[in-house]
Amino acid sequence: MTDETRKELVQSAARCECAAFIDGDPIRFPHRYKDRRDIEVSAFISAWMAYGSRKVFLGVLERLHKTMDAAGGPYLFIVSESWRYLSNEGCLYRFYKWADFVALCQRLAGIYSRMNSLEELFVPGEPLEKVVFMFCSEFEGVNGIPVPGSTSANKRLYMFLRWMVRKGSPVDFGIWTRITPAQLLVPVDTHVYTVAKSLGLTSRCSADLKTSIEITGEMARIWPDDPARGDFALYGSQVM
C-alpha cells in the first residue's frame, strides 16, 4: 500500500463515517430503536434485505418495519409470533418471497426462545469465520443466508456484525462484546471489491471470503484494532 493510498483511505473513512451516512443506509432502521433487542432484530432483518436497488429495498424495509412496529416493535413481532399472520405467498423483493421472510422470523423466534441475544451464538476466542459458519447453520435452508462453509463473502452478515460490534462510531452500535472490532472482516460487495482491486489491495479475481480476508489484512495496516473501518474508506473512496 502506497502512502498516497493510505492517505486517501483515511480521508475517505473520515468523510463517510458520520451521522449523515445513516439516513441513506439500511442501518437507519435499527437507529429508530432504543431497546437493544429491537436494534438487534431490526439490524439483522435490514442486513438480510440489503441487496440490489437501494431505493427499492429501503422501501420494502420501511413497510416491514411498519408491520413490526404495529406488533410492538421488531423483538415483540418475533417472539409473539405475529409473523404467522403474514401471507406465505407472493414476492416480497426480487429473489425473496414472503415465505422466506416468515422462515427467517421463525428461526429468529426459535433462537430467542433459547437465549436473550443473537450474540450468544458467537463463542469468544473462536476464529470469526468458523463462528459465522456455525451462526449460518441456525438459518440453514433460509433464502439469503449462505450455507455453512460457503466460500461466499457473506457481505450482509459481516455488515450486520460491523453494526453490532464496532465501538465509538456515529454509525455503528457497538452493543456486542463477545466479538472484538479487531476480529471483524470488511464486508465485501461488488463496489468494495472494485475499489479495492483498483487500489491494489487484493489480487483475487472474485469477491469471495478469501478476498474479504485479504482486504481486511490491508485495512489492518491502517486500523489494526478496527480494520472494518475500511468499509467506510472503500465505500467513499474517490479512487477507481
ABEGO torsion letter per residue (X at the ends): XBAAAAAAAAAAAAAABBAAAAAABAAAAAAABABAAAAAAAAAAAAAABBEBAAAAAAAAAAAAAAAAAAGEAAAAAAAGAAAABBABEBABEABBAAAAAAAAAAAAAAAAABABAAAABBBGBBAAAAAAAAAAAABGBBGBBBBGBABAGAAAAAAAAAAABBGBAABAGABAABBAAABBBBBBAAAAAAAAAAGABABABBBAAAAAAAAAAAAAABAABAAAAAAAAAABABX
